[in-house]
């Protein structure tokens, strides 16, 4: 199977994903359980209220004529050292095109998640990105989480707007995430806050092209002068003088009119349908927290156990091997966590098979 890395090697992980983008899952934020099962009042009372912000760029027509490619950052705030597991879907207007960076990566991780293991998969007009901590002490921070470059279309015009959005999704084998290492009540509330209240989506817009035209009206001044006339007779002398002089002057006036372009906004939306979550048997491979999903939290737990086994004299149990040993080599190690995170990334971007089926297809 062809594999393609799409995240910067600056992040700590084995980063591989399918080279062919898949289409967006048929699910909208309204359909998915973004509230994580909490009421609005409970979410409002969350101790941690994280925010994810997508850059918004407003460009002049002159800037767009000179440059077509722009970097977009996704920034996390108000959650310093609080999260260890992340999974988000990012989509953009179909008229935009992703541009690989110098190292052929299409998405680059930022300082906020440099301590986490990460993976991602390309989507049609977007990507899915996941991150997981190697232990409870390695947490995500505030700052830039992801950055990527987008190209404007050649026919981009003044008034155009191109939306870039984070959209919560859940599916049969994977849900979007933003929680702590133990996925306790604080972590679950933090996730619910983020996906219901904490996302500020962005855009690239082109400002109207403003032109000014001036019209000048000039009035000509005309002066008229009448001459005097004298008439004389033999009987009497009468002098009649008719003298009139009139001068009319009009002032010059200037009228200026300004024309402006009207901005037209284009919005892209996605439509989806809810998928029913199925229950995975207890102690299923790849699901150490036994919640029926294989995701970033399971990858974190695997790395935690790997570190524990590597630093203590104890041996792993047969049950632990059954759950954590993804590649079947009778060991629990970092590569098992990478496989889980890889699967989570694929299952969140269109793959519909179970974890066991995925392992068979990968040759494990």
C-alpha positions in Angstrom: 0.0 0.0 0.0 1.3 3.4 -0.9 2.0 5.5 2.2 2.6 9.2 2.5 3.8 11.4 5.4 1.9 14.6 5.8 3.1 16.1 9.1 6.4 17.7 9.8 9.1 15.5 11.3 9.5 18.1 14.1 6.7 16.2 15.9 7.5 13.0 17.7 5.9 10.0 16.0 5.8 7.5 13.2 3.7 9.5 10.7 2.2 7.6 7.8 -1.1 7.9 6.0 -2.9 6.9 2.8 -1.8 8.9 -0.2 -5.3 9.2 -1.7 -7.7 11.7 -0.1 -11.1 10.5 0.8 -14.4 12.4 0.7 -15.8 14.2 3.7 -17.7 11.9 6.1 -21.5 12.4 5.8 -22.0 14.0 9.2 -22.6 17.6 10.4 -21.7 19.2 13.7 -25.4 19.5 14.4 -25.9 15.7 14.0 -22.9 14.6 16.0 -22.8 14.5 19.8 -20.5 17.6 20.1 -21.9 18.1 23.6 -20.3 14.8 24.8 -23.6 14.0 26.6 -23.6 17.1 28.8 -26.3 19.7 29.2 -25.8 23.3 28.3 -25.6 24.2 32.0 -23.0 21.6 32.7 -20.9 22.7 29.7 -21.1 26.3 30.9 -19.6 25.2 34.2 -16.5 23.5 32.7 -13.4 24.3 34.6 -11.4 24.5 31.4 -12.7 26.4 28.4 -10.4 25.9 25.5 -10.5 27.7 22.2 -9.4 26.7 18.7 -9.1 29.6 16.3 -8.6 29.4 12.5 -6.8 32.3 10.9 -8.9 34.9 9.0 -7.1 36.8 6.3 -8.4 39.9 4.5 -6.4 40.7 1.4 -6.4 43.6 -1.0 -6.8 42.9 -4.7 -3.2 44.1 -5.2 -1.9 41.5 -2.7 -3.9 38.8 -4.4 -2.5 39.8 -7.8 1.1 39.5 -6.4 0.6 36.4 -4.3 -1.7 33.4 -4.5 -0.5 31.1 -1.6 -1.1 31.9 2.0 -0.4 30.1 5.3 -3.2 29.4 7.7 -2.6 28.6 11.4 -4.9 26.8 13.8 -4.2 28.2 17.3 -5.2 26.7 20.7 -5.7 28.8 23.8 -7.0 28.7 27.4 -6.0 25.1 27.8 -2.3 25.2 28.8 -1.1 21.7 29.9 -4.7 20.4 30.0 -5.1 18.2 27.0 -3.3 15.0 25.8 -5.6 13.6 23.1 -6.7 15.5 20.0 -8.7 14.6 16.9 -10.1 17.3 14.6 -11.5 17.6 11.1 -10.6 20.7 9.0 -12.3 21.6 5.8 -12.0 24.5 3.3 -13.8 26.0 0.3 -13.5 23.7 -2.6 -12.0 26.5 -4.7 -8.9 26.5 -2.6 -6.0 24.1 -3.1 -3.6 22.7 -0.5 0.1 23.3 -1.3 2.7 20.9 0.0 5.5 22.6 2.0 9.2 22.3 1.3 9.5 18.9 2.8 6.3 17.6 1.0 4.3 17.7 4.2 0.9 19.3 3.7 0.3 19.9 7.4 2.9 21.0 9.9 2.5 20.8 13.6 3.2 23.8 15.8 4.8 24.4 19.2 1.6 23.6 21.0 1.8 19.9 20.2 5.5 19.4 19.7 5.6 17.0 22.7 2.8 14.8 21.3 2.8 11.9 18.9 0.8 12.9 15.9 -0.7 11.6 12.6 -3.1 12.9 9.9 -4.9 11.9 6.8 -5.9 14.0 3.8 -9.5 14.5 2.9 -11.3 16.0 -0.1 -10.9 19.7 0.6 -9.5 19.2 4.1 -7.7 16.9 6.5 -8.1 15.0 9.8 -5.3 15.4 12.4 -4.8 13.5 15.6 -2.3 13.9 18.5 -1.6 11.8 21.6 0.6 12.2 24.6 3.3 9.6 25.4 2.5 10.0 29.1 0.4 12.1 31.5 3.3 14.5 32.0 3.6 15.3 28.3 0.7 17.6 27.6 -0.3 20.0 24.9 0.2 23.7 25.4 -1.3 27.0 24.1 0.0 28.3 20.7 -0.1 27.2 17.1 -1.3 23.6 16.8 -1.3 23.2 13.0 -0.3 25.2 9.9 -0.9 24.6 6.2 -0.6 26.5 2.9 -3.6 27.2 0.7 -3.6 28.5 -2.9 -6.3 30.9 -4.2 -7.9 30.2 -7.6 -6.5 32.1 -10.5 -9.9 33.8 -11.0 -10.2 35.0 -7.4 -11.9 38.4 -7.5 -12.6 41.3 -5.2 -15.5 40.4 -2.9 -14.7 36.6 -2.9 -14.7 34.8 0.5 -13.3 31.3 1.1 -14.3 29.6 4.4 -12.0 27.4 6.4 -13.7 25.4 9.2 -13.2 22.9 12.0 -16.2 20.6 12.0 -16.9 18.1 14.7 -17.6 14.6 13.4 -18.1 11.1 14.9 -18.4 7.8 13.2 -18.7 4.0 13.8 -15.1 3.6 15.0 -13.8 7.1 15.8 -15.0 10.4 17.3 -13.3 13.8 17.3 -11.4 14.5 20.6 -10.0 17.1 22.8 -9.5 15.6 26.3 -7.0 14.9 29.1 -5.0 11.7 29.7 -7.6 10.0 31.9 -10.6 11.3 29.9 -12.1 12.1 33.3 -15.1 14.3 33.9 -13.0 17.5 33.6 -11.6 16.2 30.3 -15.0 15.3 28.9 -16.4 18.7 29.8 -13.4 20.5 28.3 -14.0 18.6 25.1 -17.8 19.5 25.1 -16.9 23.1 25.7 -14.5 23.2 22.8 -16.8 21.6 20.2 -19.9 23.5 21.2 -18.5 27.0 22.2 -14.8 27.2 21.7 -14.2 27.1 17.9 -13.7 30.3 15.8 -13.6 29.3 12.2 -11.7 31.4 9.7 -11.6 32.5 6.0 -9.6 34.2 3.3 -11.5 37.2 1.8 -10.6 39.6 -0.9 -11.5 43.2 -0.2 -13.6 45.2 -2.7 -11.6 47.0 -5.4 -12.4 50.6 -4.8 -12.1 53.1 -7.7 -12.9 56.9 -7.7 -14.0 58.9 -10.7 -14.3 62.8 -10.8 -16.6 64.9 -13.0 -16.0 68.7 -13.3 -18.7 71.1 -14.6 -17.6 74.7 -15.7 -20.0 77.6 -16.3 -18.8 80.4 -18.7 -19.1 84.0 -17.6 -20.7 86.5 -20.2 -20.6 90.3 -19.9 -23.1 92.5 -22.0 -22.6 96.4 -22.4 -25.2 98.8 -23.9 -24.0 102.2 -25.6 -25.6 105.7 -25.0 -27.4 107.4 -28.0 -28.1 111.3 -28.3 -30.8 112.8 -30.7 -31.0 116.7 -31.5 -34.0 118.7 -33.3 -34.4 122.5 -34.4 -37.3 123.2 -32.1 -35.9 121.9 -29.0 -33.0 120.1 -27.9 -33.5 116.9 -26.0 -30.8 114.6 -24.9 -31.8 111.1 -24.2 -29.3 108.9 -22.9 -29.9 105.2 -22.5 -27.2 103.7 -20.7 -27.2 100.2 -19.3 -24.5 97.9 -18.4 -25.2 94.5 -17.1 -22.7 91.9 -16.0 -23.5 88.4 -15.1 -21.1 86.1 -13.4 -21.5 82.4 -12.5 -19.2 80.6 -10.2 -17.4 77.4 -11.3 -18.4 74.3 -9.5 -16.9 70.8 -9.2 -18.9 67.6 -8.6 -17.1 64.4 -7.5 -18.7 61.0 -7.6 -17.2 57.8 -6.2 -18.0 54.3 -7.3 -17.5 51.3 -5.2 -17.6 47.5 -5.8 -20.1 45.4 -3.9 -18.8 42.4 -2.0 -20.3 39.0 -2.7 -19.9 36.3 -0.1 -19.5 32.6 -1.0 -20.0 30.1 1.8 -19.3 26.4 1.6 -21.2 24.0 3.8 -21.0 20.3 4.4 -23.9 17.8 4.8 -23.7 14.6 6.7 -25.7 11.8 8.3 -25.2 10.2 11.7 -23.6 6.7 11.9 -24.6 4.4 14.8 -21.8 3.4 17.1 -21.4 -0.3 17.6 -20.1 -1.9 20.7 -16.7 -3.6 20.6 -16.3 -6.6 23.0 -14.5 -6.1 26.3 -10.7 -6.2 26.2 -10.6 -5.8 22.4 -7.2 -5.3 20.8 -6.3 -1.6 20.5 -8.9 -0.5 23.0 -7.2 -0.4 26.4 -9.8 2.0 27.9 -12.6 -0.3 26.7 -14.9 2.4 25.4 -15.6 0.7 22.1 -13.3 3.0 20.0 -9.6 2.9 19.0 -8.3 6.4 19.1 -5.7 8.8 20.5 -6.5 8.0 24.1 -5.7 4.3 23.5 -2.4 5.3 21.8 -1.5 7.4 24.8 -2.3 4.5 27.2 -0.1 2.2 25.1 2.8 4.6 25.3 2.3 5.0 29.0 2.4 1.2 29.5 5.4 0.9 27.2 7.3 3.5 29.3 6.3 1.6 32.5 7.4 -1.7 31.2 10.7 -0.2 30.0 11.5 1.3 33.4 10.4 -1.4 35.8 11.2 -5.1 36.4 7.6 -6.3 35.9 6.5 -8.3 32.9 3.3 -7.6 30.9 0.4 -10.0 31.4 -1.2 -12.1 28.7 -4.3 -9.8 28.9 -2.1 -6.7 28.3 -0.5 -8.4 25.2 -3.9 -9.2 23.9 -5.0 -5.6 24.1 -1.9 -3.5 23.5 0.2 -5.6 21.1 -1.1 -4.3 17.8 1.5 -5.7 15.5 1.5 -9.2 17.1 5.3 -9.4 17.9 4.6 -10.4 21.6 5.9 -7.0 22.8 4.3 -3.7 23.8 6.2 -0.8 22.3 5.9 2.7 20.7 5.1 1.2 17.3 1.9 -0.3 18.7 0.8 3.2 19.7 1.7 4.5 16.3 -0.5 1.8 14.6 -3.4 2.7 16.8 -3.0 6.4 16.0 -2.7 5.6 12.3 -5.9 3.6 12.5 -7.7 6.4 14.3 -6.6 8.8 11.6 -7.8 6.5 8.9 -11.1 5.7 10.6 -11.8 9.4 11.0 -11.3 10.1 7.3 -13.3 7.5 5.6 -12.0 4.0 6.4 -14.9 1.9 7.5 -13.3 -1.3 8.7 -12.7 -2.5 12.3 -9.3 -2.3 14.0 -8.9 -6.1 13.5 -9.7 -5.8 9.9 -7.2 -2.9 9.5 -4.4 -5.0 11.1 -5.0 -7.8 8.7 -4.9 -5.5 5.7 -1.6 -4.0 7.0 -0.1 -7.5 7.3 -0.1 -7.8 11.1 
